[in-house]
């Protein structure tokens, strides 16, 4: 057992240590190799989500071979005029354009074909359209489609992960209510209050803790999935904070416990914690698909190094980074497995509050340690002793979890009381 804890300590120590040696990438350029037929061409790789930065780069006199990864925000239909102008600047600098399969595009840039442009390459020797071209890098490149296209409608993966989170949560809570012999009529209200609390609390938490300026600059975007800046535009909720969701869930669950199911709130929290652990993993995978909540720059030879061409410019230059979304998701899955085993195989579910306290401690400990490797999520309004906003907000929750576990001894019930029919 001691060896297991020692290994876990080493892994955590390695993660934290690496974050203090974040890599420097001059000009936001990474290194790769373009294989053109049998020839290997070393290239500098550049990517950005901002048209202004892309335009600035087009005017630089870069030396050596360069490869630019274009992304959706560079080629949107409503920016066609600026996008085509910038691409033509690259063309004037002897860049060649390729699609996502590295097939040479020799046709002129038009509004109909601009979204097929994926790479811009400048090399000492022009590439022939008949040559086989491949890009090799010491790191992985994460640049998937953002959703499933169903005719004129796109089902975004982020939204799909939220559907999975609540869908599997509903199924899991149905099973839990059956195990505990609870009338299924109490399930629908719990689902409704959980949904409202999660979405509203997560959104308000993000705005209050990270983007309070939205209350003045774009008030309606705080409560609705739209932006009124530069015209009305549907955006979806692009900023959600788990701390806000947790606070809102505490209050909505209190109402549900006292007014609807009429059980000790800790009884509900114990079971809700199991569901939330799994749901949190799905949400973080949604962040991964969206290339958001990315990590700090990392050594390109690290097994964790990922390049996110679609990452927002708020995170800085586009270079290989830690996939911190996956780190958190993995931690939440492990937490879910642990809580489920304790719920099914032990008597801890009869000590109301014990599972919930453990859930609080581990969940926020995962968040606390992963934050060492994360980029800031907006402005850091709370900082102390080298800790960021997310870490400082996590500490009270961990303390609360420990206190709840201690006092849970006062809320023990028997198996008969737990399974008493409604």
N, C-alpha and C positions, 0 to 999 in steps of 0.2 A: 504493500500500500504506500509506504514511504517513497518507493521508487517512482510510483505513478505520479504522486504530487511533485516530486523533484523534476520529472520530465515536463509536467505542465508548467512549472515555474520557469524552466529553461525556455520553453516556447514563448511564454509571455514576455520574458526578459529580452529575448531576441527581437520580438516585434517592437518593443519600446525602444530598445537600443538603436535599431535601424532608423527610427524616425528622427534621431538626432544627427544622422548622416545623410540627410536628404540631398539628392543629386542636383548639380547645377547644369542647366542646359542653355548655353549662350544663345540668345535669339530665339529660344523656343524650338530649337532644331534637334532632332534625334537622328541616330545613325541606323542605316539599313543597307541592304544589298539588292540591287535589281538584277535579276538573272535574265539576260537577253540572249536567247539561244544557249550557246555554251559559254558565253562571256559573262563574267560577274562585274557589275558596275556599282561601286560604292556610292551611296546617295545620302544626302541630308534630307530628312523628312520634316515637313511643316504642315500644320493644320490649324484652323481657327474657325470659330462660329461667327465672328464679326466681319461684315463686309468691309468696314473701315480698315481693319487690320490686314485683310486680304489685299485690299487696294494698296496699302502702304508697302506690303511685301512685293507687290508687282512692280513697284518703282525702285526697289533695291537692286543693286548690281551684285547679285550673288555669284560667288566663285565656286567652281566645281559643279558636280552633278546634283540636281535638286529634284525632289518629288513632293508634290503638294496633294494632300488628301482633301478633296472637296466634300462638303456635306450639305444636307438638306437646307440649312439656313442660308447657305451661300447661293442657292439656286432656286429659291421659291419664286412662284409665278408673279407675285406682287412686287418683287424686286428685280424683275427681268431686265429692265433698262440698265440699272447699275451693275447687275451681275454680268450681263453680256459685255458691257464696256470693260469691266475688269478682266474678264477672260480674254478679250481681244488684246489687252495690254500684255498679258502673258504670252499670247501668240506672237506678238511683235518682238518679244524677247526670246523667240525661238523655242518656246515650250510646245510640246506635243500633248494632245489630249487622248485619254483612254476611258473606256467604260469600266464597270465594276469587274469585268472578266479580263481586263487588260487587253481589250481589242482596240486597236487604233481608230480614233474618230477623225476622219479627214473632211467631213462635211462642215459647212458654215454653221455658226451658232444661231439657233432660232428659238423662239418661245416654245415650240413644240418638242425640241430635242434637248434643251439645255439641262434637263434633269437626268439625262443619260451620262453626262460628264461626271467622272468620278476621280480621275487622277490627271494632274498636269506634270509632265516630266521634261526636264531640261538636261540634256546629256551632251558630252563632247561630240559624240557620233549620233546623228539622228537614227531613230529606230524605224526599221522597215515594218510595214503592216503585216507581212507574212511571218515575222519572227515570233517565237513563243516567249512571252514576258511573264515573269513571276517576281513578287516582292518577298524577300526574306528578311526577318528581323529577329534579334535575340529575345524580343518581347512579343506578346500576343497583341493583336489589334482587335478591339471590340467595337464593331461598327455595323450592328444589325439593323434591319428594318424596324421602325418604331411601332408597327402594328400589322394586323391582318387586313388586307384590302378586300372589302366585300362590295364590289361595284363602286358607287359614289360614297360609300361609308367606310371609314377606317376604324377597326376595333383596336385601340391602342393597348399594348401589352401592360402598361401601367394600370389602366382601368381593369384589364383582365385579371391582374394579380389581386386587385381589391375585390373583384367578384369571387375569386378563389378563396380569399381570406374569409369573407363573410359566408360563402357557400359551405366551405368545409367546417367553419365555425358553427354554423347552424346544424349540420349533420352531427358534429361532435357533441354539441350541447344536447341534442335530441337523445343521443346514446347515454349521456351522463344522467339526464332526467329519468330515463328508463332504469338505469342501474340504481338510482336513489329513490325509485318509486314515486316520482313527482308527476303530477297531472300535466299532460302536454299543453293544456290551455295556457299555462304560464310561460310557454316558450316564445310565442309571438310577441308579447310585450317586451320581453327581454331583448329579443332581436332588434325591435324598433328602437328602444332606448339606447342600446349599444351602438347602433348605426348612427343615430343622431349625435350622440355624445362623442363618438370617434371623429366623425367628419368635422363637426363644428368646433370641437375642442382642439383638434390638431391644427385646423386652419387659424383659429384665433391665437393659439400658442405660438405658431410661427410668426405671425404678424407682430404680436406683442413683444416676443423675445428677440426677433431677428430683423423685422422690417416694419417698425412702427410708423415710418414715414408714409406708408400706404394709406393710413387714415386721412392724411391730407392730400396726397398726390393722386390717389386712385381709390376712393372710399368704397365704391361698389365691388371692387375686386376682392375686398376682404371677405365679403359674404357670398358672392356669386362667382361662378367660374368664367368671368369675363374680364376684359380690360377696357377701360374707357379712355386711356391715353392714346393719342394719335388715332382716334376713331374707335368705334365699337368693334371688339374682336373676341371671339370665344377662345379661351385659353385653357380651360380646365383649372383645377386647383393645383398650382405648380409649387406651392410651399405648404408643407404639413409638418408639424412638430410633435414628436411622441410625448413630450412632457405635457403639452397642452391637452392631448388626447387622454392621457392618464388622469389629469385633474378633472376633466369633464366627465370621464367614465365613473370616477369615484362618486360624484354628486348624482349622476343619473341612476347609478346602481343603488344608491341610498334610497332614492325615491321608489325605485322598483321593489326593493327589499321590504320597506315599511308599508307601502301603500298597496302593493299588488300581490306579491308572493307571501308576504308576512313571515319572513324568516330572518334570522340574524344576518346582517349584511356580510359578515365574514364567511358565512356559508356560501353565499353567492360569489363573493370575491375569490374564494378558494377554487371554485370551478371555472370562473371566468378567466382566471390567470392561466389555466391550461390552454384555453381556446386562444387567448391573446398571444401567447408564446408562438403558436403555430401561425396565427395571422400576421404577426410581426415579421416572420420569415418571408411570407409572401410579399408583404409591402416592400421589404428591402430588395427582393428580387425584382420588383417593379422599378425601384430606383436604379437597379443595375441595367435594366433594359433602356431606361431613360438617360443613362450616362450621367446621373446626378448623385450628389453626396459622394464624390470621389475622394481618393486618398491623396496623400502627399507624394511628391516625386520620389521615385525609387530607382535603384540601380537597374538599368535595362536588362542585366543578366540575371536578376532575381527571378525565381520561379513564380513570384506573385506579380511581376510587372505587366501591366496592361495599358495600352494606349487607347484613350477614349476620344476619337475625333469629334464626336457629337457633344462633348462636355460644354457646359456654359462657360462663357468668358469670365464669369465671376470667380472661377477657381484658378485663374491665372493661365499661364502658357500651357499648351496642349503637348504633354510629354508623358512617358510611361509613369504610371501611378499605381498605388495600392488599390485593389478592388475592395474597399472597406465595406461596401454594401454586402458582399458575399461573406466577409468575416462576421458581420452582425447576423446575417441570415443563418449561418452555420451555428452560431452561438444560441440563437433562439430555437433552432430545431433541437439542439442538445437539451436545452431547458425544457422544451415541450416533452421530450422523451422521459426526462427525469421526473417531471411532475406527474405524468401519466402513470409511470411505474409506482410512484409513491401513493397515488390516488387508488390504484387498483390492487396493489399488493400489500399495503400497510394499513394501519388504523389511523393514520394522520388526518384523514378527511373528517374524522370525528372530533378532532381538536381544532375547532373552528378558528381560522386565522393563521394556522401554522403553515399551510401550503401557500397562502397568499403572501405571508411574510417572506418565505423562502423565495417565492417568485419575484418579489420586489428587490430583494438583495441581489440575486443573480442577474436579473434583467438589467438593472441599472449598473451593475459592475461590468457587464459586457459592454454596455454603452460607454461607460467611463474609460475603459482601457482602449477600446477601438478609437475613441476620440483622439488619442495620441497620434494616430496615423491619418486622421481625417483633415481635409481642408476646412476652413471656417465656413459655416453655413450663413452667409451674410455678415453683417457687422457684428462684432463681438462686444455687446453692451455690458457684459459682466465678465471681468477677468480678475483672478486673484492667485498669487503664488505660482504663476505659470500655467494655471488651469484655465480652460476656455469656458464659454457660457454653458455648453452642453454638459461638461464635467461638473461644474459647480451646481447646476440644477439637479444633477443625478445624486449628489451626496445626501441631501435631505431625504430622498426616497429610499436610499439604502439604510439610513438610520431608522427611518420609519418602519422598514421591513424587519429590522432586528428587534425593535420595540414590540411590534405586533407578534412576532414569534414568541417573545418572552411572556406576554400577557395572554397568549392563546390558551394557556393552561386553565384560565378561568372560564373558558367557553367550551369545555368538553361536553359532548353529548354521547349517548349510547347508540349502538347500531339500531335498536328499536325506535329511538326518537328520530334518528336520521331517516329511516324508511317508513315512518308513520304515514299512512295514506292521507291525502288531502280531502 
